[in-house]
């Protein structure tokens, strides 16, 4: 005689089914408002920043940024990526080499966040 479905369920015990349910999908508005959501393809990002794809790739490498590739192995950029790339383009147009662009953007980010720059600044003086 085969056990019923309820008997099989109770025989399994409570700890046997460890599969977590996936989180519910986020709404369109939530995804559009999220500055870390990779929404912009390479072509859209290049158009928004008024540059070409190759320049975006080189700047992304100089900034040590990995663009997201959620589907179809196509690069996608977040709003934060676009903001960093815009700052990098400004510095590149001002004549800074790629190596210094990365360092300048890192220092600007640390200043904005209020975090220390790990010994790159002037020493602080103590008052007597």
N, C-alpha and C positions, 0 to 999 in steps of 0.2 A: 504494500500500500504506500502510495506517495504522499508526502506531507503537503498540507495546504500552504498557500502563500503566507498566511499569517503565522503558521508554525515555522516555516523557513525563515521568516523575518525575525521571530523571537529567538530562534536557534542560533542565528548569526551573532547576536549580542549587539550592544550599542556601539562598541568600539571598532567593529569590523569595517564599517563604511566610512573611510577617512577622506574620501574625495571632497574637496572644497568646492563650493559653488562659485562660479566666476562672478566678478563684480558686475553690476548692471551697466550696460553701455551708457556713456556720458551723452548728454544732450548736445545738440549742435551749438547752442549758445555757450555752453560750458567749454566746449572745445575751441570755439572762436575766441573766447575771452582768455584762455590759458596762454600766457606768453611762452610756455615751454612745449606747446603742441607743434610738431613738425608738419606744417600745412603748405609751405611754399616750395614749389619745384625749383630746380636750377634756373629754368627759363624765366619764371615769374620773378624770382629773386634778382636775376640779372637785369630784368626790365625795371623793377622797382628801384634798384640802385644805379641805374643808368650805366651799366658796364657789360662786359662780355663773360661768358661761361668760364673761359680759361683764367681770367683774372680772379673770379670767385674761387676757383679751385686752388690757385696759388695762395691767395689770402687765407683761405681755410686751412691750408697746410702750415702757413706761417703762424697762424693763431693756434695751431694744434687743435683744431676743431674737427670732430667727426660728425658729419651730417647724418641724420637719420635716413634709413632706407627701408621704410615700412613695407612696401610692396613693389614688385617689379624691379627691384634693385635700382630705383631712381632716387637720387639725392633729394632730401626735403629739409628745409630750413625752418627754424622757429623765429618768432619775432625777436627774441633775444639774440639769436644768431645774426639776424639782419641788422640789428643795432650795432653789434660788434663789427660786422663787416663794413657798415657805413663809416664807423670811426676809423677802421683800417684803411678804407679807400681815401678818406680825407687826409690821413697821414701820408699815404703813398703819393697822393697828388701834391703834397707839400714837399716831397723829395726824400722822405725817410726810407731807408732800406728795410726789407721784410724782417730782418732779425730785430731791429729796434722797434718796429711796429708792434710786435708781440709783447715786448717788454713794456712799452709805453701804455698799451691797453691794459696790461696786467696791473701796472702801478695806478692807473686811473681808476680801475675797478676797486683796488684796495683802499684808495683814498675815499671813494664813494661809500664803501662798506665800513670804513673806519678801522680796518684791520691793519696790523703792523706790516711793514715791508721787509722784515727780517734782516736788519742791519744795513740796508741800502741808503738810509737817510743819515742826516747829521746826528752826532751824539747829543743827547740831552744834557743840559747843565743843571746841576742841583744848586738850589739856593742855600747859602749858609744859615 
